[in-house]
Each structure stands twice: as C-alpha cells, then as structure tokens.
C-alpha cells in the first residue's frame, strides 16, 4: 500500500512538473533535457534503476544464511509473543547453529 502511494505521488509530481514547464517559453532542446531529467528522477523514485542493472552480489551463500536467520528471528518473536517458551528455546538453538553457518559463509565468493 505504501509503495503504491509513493508511486502515485511520484507520478503526480512528474505530471505537475511537466504541465508547469509546458507553459514556459523554452527551446525544444531545453524542454527535452528537462523531460529527460524528470524521467530519470522518476525512475529513481520508483526504484526501477535497481531492477535495470544485474544483480552483482558476490556473497550469495552469506546472503542466503542471513535470510534464514531473519526467518528465525521472526519465528522466535512469534513464539515469545504466543507465550510458547519451549518452542522459543528450540528456535534459539537453531539461531546459534545459524550464526555458525553465517560465520562459515562470510567471505565466500559465489561461483559464476
């Protein structure tokens, strides 16, 4: 929902800038430069720039282990909130094992 609102606001801002500049007495070349600048800005606001360039992560194994750890954080929190201390302790043990895997994965460059 929040991302949708951000995109609508970015689009509205883009339209406002373009409408305002449409009534200025500027040369077509200057208008093209302005339009290009606004489009680049909008592309950045919508996060399209990161989608256009390839993923160049080097430490894929580390990223995978950290993602698993984040999942464990969510699980332990859910068990603690639910008042299930036994399951929370089980997840805590999984977290300790996960930290060891993270340490092993640190600095390992992915094969291409």
Phi and psi in degrees as a GROMACS rama.xvg file:
@    title "Ramachandran Plot"
@    xaxis  label "Phi"
@    yaxis  label "Psi"
@TYPE xy
-63.3993  -40.4055  UNK-2
-64.5084  -36.2454  UNK-3
-64.7541  -42.2017  UNK-4
-64.6926  -41.6894  UNK-5
-60.1504  -41.4986  UNK-6
-68.3512  -40.0757  UNK-7
-63.0011  -42.7892  UNK-8
-65.6114  -39.2607  UNK-9
-64.1826  -42.0167  UNK-10
-65.8502  -41.7065  UNK-11
-62.6805  -42.1893  UNK-12
-63.1176  -41.2085  UNK-13
-60.5568  -45.6103  UNK-14
-64.1829  -42.1423  UNK-15
-61.9588  -43.5319  UNK-16
-64.6607  -43.6116  UNK-17
-66.2003  -39.7043  UNK-18
-64.7885  -42.2278  UNK-19
-63.5246  -43.4593  UNK-20
-76.2198  -19.9305  UNK-21
-63.9527  -26.341  UNK-22
-94.4907  1.10253  UNK-23
-83.5516  151.768  UNK-24
-93.5522  81.3333  UNK-25
-124.812  159.867  UNK-26
-68.8926  150.553  UNK-27
-57.0136  -35.9698  UNK-28
-63.7929  -42.4657  UNK-29
-65.7698  -37.4292  UNK-30
-64.6758  -38.5805  UNK-31
-64.8714  -40.882  UNK-32
-63.4265  -43.7256  UNK-33
-61.3306  -45.9798  UNK-34
-60.5273  -43.534  UNK-35
-61.0457  -43.7061  UNK-36
-62.4163  -41.1699  UNK-37
-66.729  -40.1021  UNK-38
-66.0939  -38.7889  UNK-39
-63.4122  -42.7721  UNK-40
-61.8703  -45.3123  UNK-41
-63.9053  -38.4386  UNK-42
-60.2077  -42.9143  UNK-43
-64.8399  -40.6911  UNK-44
-65.0223  -35.8169  UNK-45
-83.9155  -3.16339  UNK-46
73.8699  20.0229  UNK-47
-75.5382  -25.0392  UNK-48
-59.8683  -41.5419  UNK-49
-70.2853  -24.6314  UNK-50
-79.672  -23.9858  UNK-51
-81.1914  -25.2475  UNK-52
-98.7364  148.392  UNK-53
-68.0682  156.045  UNK-54
-74.9084  120.357  UNK-55
-117.134  37.646  UNK-56
-71.3667  134.113  UNK-57
-94.1151  -31.3835  UNK-58
-106.762  65.6249  UNK-59
-66.1251  -38.2094  UNK-60
-64.796  -41.3283  UNK-61
-63.4956  -43.5292  UNK-62
-60.0297  -42.8014  UNK-63
-62.4317  -44.1325  UNK-64
-65.9124  -39.788  UNK-65
-65.7729  -39.745  UNK-66
-61.0948  -40.7655  UNK-67
-63.1816  -39.965  UNK-68
-63.5092  -40.6338  UNK-69
-61.656  -38.3829  UNK-70
-61.7104  -38.5816  UNK-71
-66.071  -36.8111  UNK-72
-61.4627  -42.2417  UNK-73
-64.3618  -41.8796  UNK-74
-64.828  -45.3153  UNK-75
-64.72  -37.8924  UNK-76
-62.9352  -43.5824  UNK-77
-61.9843  -41.0774  UNK-78
-68.4771  -39.6265  UNK-79
-66.6159  -43.5511  UNK-80
-62.1604  -38.1672  UNK-81
-76.1469  -8.63921  UNK-82
79.8609  20.7381  UNK-83
-100.381  84.1913  UNK-84
-65.3068  -32.7517  UNK-85
-66.0827  -47.2077  UNK-86
-66.4901  -35.1895  UNK-87
-62.4494  -39.962  UNK-88
-66.7192  -36.8241  UNK-89
-62.0126  -43.5505  UNK-90
-66.2894  -35.8886  UNK-91
-59.505  -41.4597  UNK-92
-64.4819  -39.9018  UNK-93
-62.5319  -35.6142  UNK-94
-66.1649  -40.0355  UNK-95
-61.7057  -43.0187  UNK-96
-65.092  -37.78  UNK-97
-65.0717  -37.7674  UNK-98
-62.4426  -38.0743  UNK-99
-63.4961  -41.5528  UNK-100
-66.3412  -36.3284  UNK-101
-63.6036  -43.6904  UNK-102
-62.8266  -37.3245  UNK-103
-70.3373  -33.9889  UNK-104
-80.4235  -17.5707  UNK-105
-61.0205  129.61  UNK-106
83.4243  -2.87504  UNK-107
-83.91  117.055  UNK-108
-84.1201  135.864  UNK-109
-68.9118  145.458  UNK-110
-75.7331  142.194  UNK-111
